Amino acid sequence: MKKYILTALAALTAMTGCVSMSDDPYIRSLGNDPKVTDFEDELNNKRLSYLGRYLVENETRAEIVVNAYDKEVVEAWTSADYGTMTSMATDVAVGQLGSSLGSNLGAAVSVGGMILGAAFSSDYDIVGQAWLPESFNGKTLKTKEDAHSALAEFTEAQMEKVAEEFGYTVKCLGKCQTRSKVFLFERKGSVTDHPKWGYQPEQLVAMVNVSSEFEEMAENDILPVIVGEPVRWVLPPYFTYQVGFYGRLETDEQGNVVMFEKPGNGYTIEHVKPRRDLLSVPLGRMMMQAFHDTPYTIYGNDDIYPTQFFFNGDAYRFFDGHSPLIIEEKVEQQWGD
């Protein structure tokens, strides 16, 4: 995909107007790029590339899917230290994956039309998905409604964890619905910029929107092997688990954050009107990485610089070119030394 990079002056003008870089900690933090190392783990790259496959073009995606379902690759995973994925990958290789995953992956190495369905559609600049097992946090998820309720509880717990890690309190604003939530983060104590990663606003929000219904995982889906966990319920691809962290919020005369509503597909979407996407600065990237410290969610963004892909507590930089191994670098820390 061809990308156009705005000049620094145009970008800063659009975001902040006539504010000098020395006056605005957000602007100063924009150039604080992550510290990275080359990612040379080919086996893990194939797994991560499969999870992020909708970030790339059709032909590359087809190669990624073929790689993931290759029998030799699946068998190779049995010797890796991936916890529950070890036994699952073994079962895939011999065609015995059973009902504990809610599906039968016995035909995983002969996927045929599955590859066509997974590969041949346009690429997307942002992806976000979630999936859940049949039993999650002590509850059995028998219906898609159960899955949505479980994801809502999980989302709130993750936000609380993020707030605690970065010195904020957090509360859910508005109606705090199952599929649409706005979380207000407020700093504890004095508000100062961090000496290493810079911008730390007094207030910020996280907006979460689940734009599609959960679906039961399709038969012969290799996702449980890829993520190393049982899976029964899946949000469909692309950007259906929408999570973002934002700053510079619109407030009323009393200083309260102004909430807005718009119709969703069978529910109401609550949102605010921020002026800053925190994914462009270290704090936002760290919060996103901490939020996705789980094998049950992903987020990838090709619209920002540097590109970021988050999964299971780690962050990566990727390239949407012609290679089926899209992960180029692992982020060691989200700010420079």
N, C-alpha and C positions, 0 to 999 in steps of 0.2 A: 504494500500500500504506500502510495506516495504521500509524504508528510511535508507540511509547510511550517517552517519555524518562524514565529514572529520575532521581530527585532526587539531588543530589550526595552527600548524606549516605548514602542507601541504597547507592549505587554504591560509595562508598569503604568502607563497612562490609563489603559482600560481598567486596570484593577484598582488603582488608588487615586487617580487624578494627579494633580501637581504636588507631589510630596517628595521631598528629597530622600535619597537612600539613607542618609544619616539620621533622619527623623523617624523612620518606620522600621521596627524590628522585623516585621514580616518581610519587607523588601530585602533587608540584609540577609535573611535566612534563605531566600530563594536560591542563592548560589552555593548553598552548603550541601554539596552532593554526597552520596553515600560512599563509604569505603568498601571496595569490592575485591573479590579474588576470582580468577578464572574457574569456571565450573567444568571439571573434567570427568565427572562420574557419568559415564554413558548410560549405564543401566537406570540410574535415577533420572537422568535427562529424558529417557523415553517415557517414564512414568509421568513426570511433570509436563512434558510436551503433550501427552494425551489429555491431561486435565486442562491444559491451556490451548487445546487445538482450535477452538473457535476464534482465537486471536489472529490466525493466519489464513492465507488464501486456500482455495479449494484443493489444488493439486498437492500442496504441501500437507494439508490436513489428511488427505487420502493416504499419503506415505506414513504419517504419524499413526493413523489407525491400524494400518497393516503391520507396522512395527509392534504395536501393543499386543496384537493378537497372534504374533508369530510364536509358534510352538517352542522354538529354542529359547526365545526370550522369556516366555512364561516359566519354562523349566529352570532357567538361570536364576529366577527370583527365589526358587526354593532353597538356594544355598546362601541367600543374603539374610542379614539379620533384620527382618522387618516384622518381628512379632507374629501376630495372627496371620499376616499375609503369607508366611512360610507354608503353613498347612493348606491354606486356600489355594496357593499357586500350585502346590503339589496335586491337589484334587483336580484343578483345571487341566494340568498336563496329562493326567490319566483318565480324565472324563468322569470324575466322581463327585463333583461339588454338589452338595445336597441341600436339603430344605432349611438348614440353619441360616442360610442367606436368603431364603425366600425365592430362590431361583435355581436353575440347573445350567451350569456352564459347561456341560460336557461337550458341546459343539463349539467351544470357544476358538478352536484353531481352524474352523471352517465357517467363516462368518458371512460370506456372500453378500446378501442384501443389507446386512447390518452396516457394512462399511459404506455402502452407497448412501444409506440414510444418515450416517454420522459425518460423512465427508463432503457431500456436494451441496453446499450452501455458502453464501457470502461470508467474509470474515467480519469480525466485530472489533471495535476499538476498546470496548470494556466488557468484561465477563464477570459474572458473579453467580455462584450456585451454592446450594446446600443439599445434603442428603442425610438420611437418618436410618438407623437400624430398626428392627421390629421392637426391640426392647431398649429403652433409652432412659437413663437416670431413674431406674427402678420402675418405670411404667411401660406397659405394653401398648404399642401404637397400632391399634387395629384398623383405624380409618384415617383418611387424609385429614380430617378435622383433628384427630389426635396428634397427627404429625405437625400440623400448624401450631397447635397449642404447645407442643414440646419445643418447637423451634422458637416460639415467642419467649418461653421461659429461659431457654438457653441464651437467646440474644440478650435478655436483661442481665443474666448472670455474667456474660462476657463483658458487657458495658460496665458493670460494677467492678470487675477485675481490672479493666483498663483504667478506670477512674482512680482506683486505689494505687495502681502502679505509678501513675504520673501526678499524684498529689491533687486530685480533684474530688469533689463530691458530684454525684450524679442523680438526677431524677427524671422520670418520664413525664413529659408535658401532655396537655390535652387529654384526649380520651384514651390514649395508650392502648390502641387496639391490637388485636392478634397479628394482623398483617401490615400495620402501619404504625410506626413509633417515631417520636422525636425525643431525644435525650438531651437534657441541658447539663453541661459540665461547668462547674464553677470552682476556681482555684481555692485551695485551703490557704489561709494566711496571706502573707504579702505576695504581690504579683511582681515577679522579676523575670527577666530573660535568663535562660539557662546559659552558663558559661561555654558550653560545648555546642548545643544544638539550637540555641537562640530562642526564637519566638515562642512564648507561652502566654496566650491570651488569658485575660481574667475569666472570660466566658467563651464557650464554644458549644456546638451542637453536633450530635450524630443523628443522621436521619436513616431510617431503615424502612424499606418497602419490599414486601414479598408480592411480586407482580403476577405470579401464576399459582395455580393449585398444585399441590403435591400429586405425584403420580406413583403408582407401584412400579418398581424397577422391572424393566423388560427382561424376559428370559434371555439367557446367553450374554448378558451385559457383564463386561469384565471389570466394572467399576470397583467391586469389593476387593479384587486382587490389586488393583491400582492403588487404592487408598489404604489397604491393609486392615480393613474393618468390615464387618457385616453391613449390608445395606438392604433396606426394603423400600424406603420412600425417597423419591428424587424430585427436586424441582427441575423442570425442563431446562434445556440449555439457553445459553447466552447470559443475559443480565437479568435474572429473575430473583436473585437475592441481592438487593441493592442496598449497599452500606456505604456511607460517606461521612467524613468529619469536616466541619466547616466553621469559619469564624466571621467576625464583623457582621453581627446580626442586626436585623431591623427590630427596633424596640418602639414602644409607645411612650407617651409623655411621662409615665411613671417609671420608665426603664425596664418594663417587662417585655420579654421576647414576644413578638407578634406571631400568632399562629394563623395558618391559612388551610383551607380544605379544597379538594377537588375530587370529582368522582373517579373511582377506580372500577375495575371489573367485578362488581358484586360487593364492593366495600368502599369506604371513604379514605382517601389518602390525605393524611395530615402532613404539613410541611412548613418550613420557615423560608425566609428569603435572605440568605447569607450573601456576602460579597467575596468571600475568600474560600477557596478549596484548599484545605490544609494538607492534602496529599502532595502539594508542591513544596512543602517544607519538612524538615526532619521530624518535628513533633507529630504531624499528621501521619507520616509514614510509619513511625514507631507505634502509634496507636492502632493503625490498621494491621500491622504485623502482630501486635499483641492480641487484637480481637480475633484474628484468624489463627490463633494458636490451638488448632483442632484439626483432626482429619476429616471433619464433616462440612467444611466450607472452603471456598476458594474466592479469590478476587484477583483480576488482572486488568491493567490499564495501559493501553498503547497511546493514549492521548496526552500523557504527561512526559516530561523529561526530568529524570531518567525513567524509562519504563519500569514497571514493577509488577511482580506476580507473587502473591502471598498464599502459602499453604502450610498448615501444620507447624506454625510458629516461625517459619523461615520466610525470607524474602529473596527474590531473584530478579535479575534483569534479563530481558528476553529480546529477541529480534524476529520480526515477522517477515523473514526472507524466504528463501527456497529450501533451506535445510530443515529436515524433519526433527532435528534436535534444536529446539528453539531457545533453550536456556543457555545464556552466554556466561553469566557471572552470578555468583552468590554474594548477597549483601552481608558483609560482616558487621557493619554498624551503619546507621542511617545518617550519619554526619561525617564530614571529613576531619582529619586530625589537624 
